[in-house]
Amino acid sequence: MPGDEPVLERPAPQPAESSGPSPVAYPGGSPLPPSPTGLHGESLRGVPAHVGQRPPSYPPRPLRCPSLEDGDEFAAFTPAVLLDGAEAGRLTVRAASVRGDSHNWEGSCRQDAMTLTRIGPPGAEFLLLAVADGLGSARNSHSGSYQVTRQVALHLHRAAHVIDEALKGADESELRALANKVIAHAVSELPIDQDHATTLHVLLVPTDAAVRERVLFSVGDGGLFILRDGHWTRRGPADESALLDTRTEALPHAYRSVKAALFRSEPGEVLLLGTDGITNPLTQRNPEFAQYLAGAWGGPEIPSLSDFLWQAQTRAKSYDDDRTVICVWEEGA
């Protein structure tokens, strides 16, 4: 029924006499107002939509940015938004990392980080997708999250053959031991301490379509969801309903408690790897948010990079943290 559908609103400039646009049907099933048009009649997205009857408290746009006057060059040069994508065989990836509304308001930098790359040689090649959320209480966590995702990717690249053998043998205990060893070595080589504390989630997806197993390495909150038949299911090391949130765990000190989850996915499913800026509203009593993203990302067409970024910025009141999300679609045979 219409009353059961989420309300999504996107402010748009309106003439004084206008009462505003009427909602129209969005391809995913959620109502959205029509997009404004540009100079030549092309459709424009405008500011990101929001779910719920009340908009978030913060303005829906970047405000202050970090300053070099603060003495932190890394923060000052960290962009508010990262956008990436790739195709590998039948796999398509979209990835976005966005500074949260509260950080935009404060003028602080994005503490989330992400890495998207291929690792391993032909025959043992993986798409590596990594997201990290620097802890707000750690003053250099923005640098820690950035460094950890890249350093771990380098070490996993060197271990690709071993990972491939363990994956094909469905040896979860070997993968768990390997994750702890590799991540411990990666972290030990970085000049970071608890002031750089960060979570980390790494998803490895074989580029060989015949290999159906995937592996997730996790430290801290955030994690992995699978979109199947319009519904999100959370995957974790214990079982697919287990929460990954272990809010006191973070690198560099939690390298001995890296969790590993081995699972299978099938064409038609969408894998979503994210920091808690997106996984929390997906799970914490916000069905409108989950329904909207299921409609946006579970349809017959994979979004363009710009559409994915706009969708990833869908706002919900009380969720104003940085948000990093990587989605993987797989074409059927």
C-alpha positions as CSV (number, residue, x, y, z in Angstrom):
1,M,0.0,0.0,0.0
2,P,1.2,3.5,-0.6
3,G,1.3,4.3,3.1
4,D,3.8,1.5,3.7
5,E,6.4,2.9,1.3
6,P,9.3,4.9,2.5
7,V,9.2,8.7,2.1
8,L,12.3,10.1,0.4
9,E,12.7,13.7,-0.1
10,R,15.3,15.7,-1.9
11,P,15.2,19.5,-1.6
12,A,15.3,21.3,-5.0
13,P,15.0,25.0,-5.9
14,Q,11.3,25.8,-6.5
15,P,9.6,29.0,-7.7
16,A,7.9,30.9,-4.9
17,E,4.4,30.0,-6.1
18,S,5.2,26.3,-6.4
19,S,4.1,23.9,-3.7
20,G,6.9,21.5,-4.7
21,P,7.1,18.5,-7.0
22,S,4.9,15.4,-6.7
23,P,6.5,12.1,-6.0
24,V,7.1,9.8,-9.0
25,A,8.0,6.1,-9.1
26,Y,11.7,5.3,-8.8
27,P,12.8,2.2,-10.8
28,G,13.6,0.3,-7.5
29,G,10.1,0.9,-6.2
30,S,10.7,3.8,-3.8
31,P,9.1,7.2,-4.4
32,L,11.4,10.0,-5.3
33,P,10.6,13.5,-6.5
34,P,11.5,14.2,-10.2
35,S,15.1,15.3,-10.8
36,P,15.7,18.9,-11.9
37,T,16.9,19.5,-15.4
38,G,20.1,21.2,-16.6
39,L,20.6,23.9,-19.2
40,H,20.1,21.4,-22.1
41,G,17.3,19.4,-20.5
42,E,19.5,16.7,-19.0
43,S,18.4,15.1,-15.7
44,L,20.2,16.3,-12.6
45,R,20.3,14.4,-9.4
46,G,20.3,17.4,-7.0
47,V,21.2,16.8,-3.3
48,P,21.0,13.2,-1.9
49,A,17.6,11.9,-0.9
50,H,16.7,11.0,2.7
51,V,14.5,8.3,4.2
52,G,12.0,9.0,6.8
53,Q,9.5,11.9,7.4
54,R,12.1,14.2,9.0
55,P,15.4,15.2,7.3
56,P,18.7,14.8,9.1
57,S,19.8,17.8,11.2
58,Y,23.0,18.6,9.2
59,P,22.8,20.3,5.7
60,P,23.1,17.8,2.8
61,R,26.3,19.3,1.3
62,P,30.0,19.7,2.1
63,L,30.7,22.7,4.4
64,R,34.0,23.4,6.0
65,C,37.1,21.4,5.0
66,P,40.2,20.7,7.0
67,S,42.9,23.4,7.1
68,L,46.7,23.2,6.7
69,E,46.8,25.7,9.6
70,D,45.9,22.7,11.9
71,G,49.3,21.1,11.1
72,D,47.9,17.8,9.7
73,E,48.8,17.7,6.0
74,F,47.3,14.2,5.6
75,A,43.9,15.5,6.9
76,A,44.1,18.7,4.8
77,F,44.7,16.8,1.6
78,T,42.1,14.0,2.2
79,P,39.2,14.5,-0.2
80,A,35.6,14.5,1.0
81,V,34.7,11.8,-1.6
82,L,36.4,8.9,-3.2
83,L,34.7,7.2,-6.1
84,D,36.0,4.1,-7.9
85,G,34.8,1.1,-10.0
86,A,36.0,-1.8,-12.1
87,E,35.0,-4.8,-14.2
88,A,36.8,-8.2,-14.1
89,G,35.2,-10.8,-16.2
90,R,31.6,-11.1,-15.1
91,L,32.2,-9.0,-12.0
92,T,31.3,-5.3,-11.8
93,V,32.3,-3.2,-8.8
94,R,31.2,0.2,-7.6
95,A,32.8,1.9,-4.6
96,A,32.4,5.1,-2.8
97,S,33.8,6.7,0.4
98,V,32.1,9.8,1.6
99,R,32.8,12.2,4.4
100,G,29.9,12.2,6.9
101,D,27.6,15.1,7.6
102,S,29.0,15.6,11.1
103,H,32.6,15.8,9.7
104,N,31.4,18.2,7.0
105,W,29.9,20.4,9.7
106,E,33.0,20.3,12.0
107,G,35.5,20.7,9.2
108,S,37.3,17.5,10.1
109,C,38.5,15.0,7.5
110,R,37.1,11.7,6.3
111,Q,38.4,9.0,8.6
112,D,37.1,6.1,6.4
113,A,39.3,4.6,3.7
114,M,38.9,2.1,0.9
115,T,41.0,0.1,-1.5
116,L,39.9,-1.6,-4.7
117,T,42.5,-3.6,-6.7
118,R,43.4,-7.0,-8.2
119,I,45.9,-9.2,-6.5
120,G,47.6,-12.5,-7.5
121,P,48.8,-14.0,-10.7
122,P,46.6,-15.5,-13.5
123,G,45.1,-18.6,-12.1
124,A,45.0,-17.3,-8.6
125,E,43.7,-13.8,-9.2
126,F,41.3,-12.0,-6.8
127,L,39.4,-8.8,-6.7
128,L,40.5,-7.3,-3.4
129,L,37.9,-4.9,-1.8
130,A,38.9,-3.3,1.5
131,V,37.1,-0.8,3.8
132,A,38.4,0.7,7.0
133,D,36.9,3.1,9.6
134,G,39.3,5.1,11.6
135,L,38.1,5.4,15.2
136,G,36.8,8.8,16.1
137,S,38.7,8.7,19.4
138,A,42.1,8.2,17.8
139,R,43.5,11.5,16.6
140,N,45.4,10.0,13.6
141,S,42.9,7.3,12.6
142,H,42.4,8.9,9.2
143,S,46.0,8.1,8.4
144,G,45.8,4.6,10.0
145,S,42.8,3.5,7.9
146,Y,44.4,4.7,4.7
147,Q,47.7,3.0,5.4
148,V,46.2,-0.3,6.7
149,T,44.1,-1.0,3.6
150,R,47.0,-0.6,1.3
151,Q,49.6,-2.4,3.3
152,V,47.3,-5.4,3.9
153,A,46.6,-5.5,0.1
154,L,50.3,-5.8,-0.6
155,H,50.7,-8.7,1.8
156,L,47.7,-10.5,0.6
157,H,49.0,-10.2,-3.0
158,R,52.1,-12.0,-1.9
159,A,50.0,-14.7,-0.3
160,A,47.6,-15.1,-3.2
161,H,48.6,-18.7,-4.1
162,V,48.2,-19.9,-0.5
163,I,44.8,-18.1,-0.3
164,D,43.7,-19.7,-3.6
165,E,44.6,-23.2,-2.4
166,A,42.8,-22.7,0.9
167,L,39.8,-21.2,-0.8
168,K,39.5,-24.0,-3.3
169,G,39.9,-26.5,-0.5
170,A,37.3,-24.7,1.6
171,D,39.8,-24.7,4.5
172,E,38.4,-22.0,6.8
173,S,40.9,-22.7,9.6
174,E,43.8,-22.2,7.2
175,L,42.3,-19.0,6.0
176,R,41.8,-17.8,9.6
177,A,45.4,-18.5,10.5
178,L,46.6,-16.9,7.3
179,A,44.6,-13.8,7.9
180,N,46.1,-13.3,11.4
181,K,49.6,-13.9,10.1
182,V,49.3,-11.6,7.0
183,I,47.6,-8.8,8.8
184,A,50.0,-9.0,11.8
185,H,52.9,-8.7,9.4
186,A,51.3,-5.9,7.5
187,V,50.6,-3.8,10.6
188,S,54.0,-4.4,12.1
189,E,55.6,-2.8,9.1
190,L,53.6,0.4,9.5
191,P,54.6,3.4,11.7
192,I,51.3,3.4,13.5
193,D,50.1,3.1,17.1
194,Q,46.8,3.3,19.0
195,D,46.4,6.9,17.8
196,H,45.9,5.4,14.3
197,A,43.3,2.8,15.4
198,T,41.0,1.6,12.7
199,T,38.7,-1.2,11.8
200,L,39.3,-3.3,8.7
201,H,37.2,-5.5,6.4
202,V,38.7,-7.2,3.3
203,L,36.7,-9.2,0.8
204,L,38.5,-11.4,-1.7
205,V,36.5,-12.5,-4.8
206,P,38.1,-14.8,-7.3
207,T,38.0,-13.5,-10.9
208,D,37.6,-17.1,-12.1
209,A,33.9,-17.6,-12.4
210,A,34.2,-21.3,-11.8
211,V,35.4,-20.6,-8.2
212,R,32.3,-19.8,-6.1
213,E,34.0,-19.4,-2.7
214,R,34.8,-16.0,-1.3
215,V,36.5,-15.0,1.9
216,L,36.0,-12.1,4.3
217,F,38.6,-11.0,6.8
218,S,37.3,-8.7,9.6
219,V,38.4,-6.6,12.5
220,G,35.8,-4.5,14.3
221,D,32.5,-3.1,13.3
222,G,31.1,-2.8,9.8
223,G,31.0,-5.8,7.5
224,L,29.4,-7.6,4.7
225,F,25.8,-8.0,3.4
226,I,24.3,-10.0,0.6
227,L,21.3,-8.8,-1.4
228,R,19.2,-11.7,-2.5
229,D,15.6,-11.5,-3.8
230,G,15.2,-8.0,-2.5
231,H,16.4,-8.7,1.0
232,W,19.7,-8.0,2.8
233,T,21.4,-10.8,4.8
234,R,24.4,-10.1,7.0
235,R,27.3,-12.4,6.7
236,G,29.9,-12.9,9.4
237,P,32.5,-15.3,10.7
238,A,30.1,-17.3,12.9
239,D,27.1,-17.5,10.7
240,E,25.2,-15.4,8.2
241,S,23.1,-13.7,10.9
242,A,26.0,-12.9,13.3
243,L,26.9,-9.3,13.8
244,L,30.5,-8.4,13.0
245,D,30.4,-5.5,15.5
246,T,33.1,-5.9,18.1
247,R,33.3,-2.2,19.0
248,T,36.5,-2.4,21.1
249,E,38.5,-4.2,18.5
250,A,40.7,-2.2,16.1
251,L,44.1,-2.4,14.5
252,P,47.0,-2.2,15.2
253,H,46.5,-4.0,18.5
254,A,43.7,-6.4,17.6
255,Y,45.7,-8.2,14.9
256,R,45.5,-11.5,16.8
257,S,41.7,-11.4,16.6
258,V,41.1,-11.2,12.9
259,K,38.0,-13.1,11.9
260,A,37.7,-15.1,8.7
261,A,34.4,-16.1,7.0
262,L,34.3,-18.5,4.0
263,F,31.1,-18.4,2.0
264,R,29.6,-18.9,-1.5
265,S,27.7,-16.4,-3.7
266,E,25.8,-16.9,-6.9
267,P,25.2,-14.7,-10.0
268,G,22.3,-12.3,-9.3
269,E,23.3,-11.6,-5.7
270,V,24.9,-8.3,-4.8
271,L,27.7,-8.2,-2.2
272,L,27.9,-5.1,-0.1
273,L,31.0,-4.4,2.0
274,G,30.8,-1.3,4.2
275,T,31.9,0.6,7.2
276,D,29.3,1.1,10.0
277,G,28.3,4.4,8.4
278,I,26.2,2.3,6.0
279,T,25.9,-1.1,7.8
280,N,24.3,0.5,10.9
281,P,21.3,2.0,9.2
282,L,20.9,-1.2,7.2
283,T,20.5,-3.1,10.5
284,Q,19.3,-0.8,13.2
285,R,15.6,-0.5,12.9
286,N,15.7,1.4,9.6
287,P,13.8,-0.7,7.1
288,E,13.2,2.3,4.8
289,F,16.9,2.7,4.3
290,A,17.4,-1.0,3.6
291,Q,14.4,-1.1,1.2
292,Y,15.6,1.9,-0.7
293,L,19.1,0.6,-1.3
294,A,17.7,-2.8,-2.2
295,G,15.6,-1.1,-4.8
296,A,18.5,1.0,-6.1
297,W,21.0,-1.8,-6.3
298,G,19.0,-4.9,-6.8
299,G,17.4,-4.0,-10.1
300,P,18.2,-5.3,-13.6
301,E,20.7,-2.5,-14.3
302,I,24.0,-1.8,-12.5
303,P,24.2,1.9,-11.6
304,S,26.7,4.2,-13.2
305,L,29.5,5.6,-11.0
306,S,27.7,8.9,-10.6
307,D,24.4,7.2,-9.8
308,F,26.0,4.9,-7.3
309,L,27.6,7.8,-5.5
310,W,24.3,9.6,-5.3
311,Q,22.5,6.5,-4.0
312,A,25.3,5.7,-1.5
313,Q,24.7,9.2,0.0
314,T,21.1,8.5,0.9
315,R,20.6,10.1,4.3
316,A,18.8,9.0,7.4
317,K,18.4,11.0,10.6
318,S,20.9,10.2,13.3
319,Y,23.3,8.5,10.9
320,D,25.9,11.2,10.1
321,D,29.2,9.3,10.2
322,D,31.6,8.7,7.3
323,R,30.2,6.1,4.9
324,T,32.2,3.7,2.7
325,V,30.5,1.1,0.6
326,I,31.7,-1.3,-2.1
327,C,29.2,-3.4,-4.1
328,V,29.9,-6.3,-6.4
329,W,27.5,-7.5,-9.1
330,E,28.0,-10.7,-11.0
331,E,26.5,-11.4,-14.4
332,G,24.9,-14.7,-15.0
333,A,26.4,-17.4,-17.3
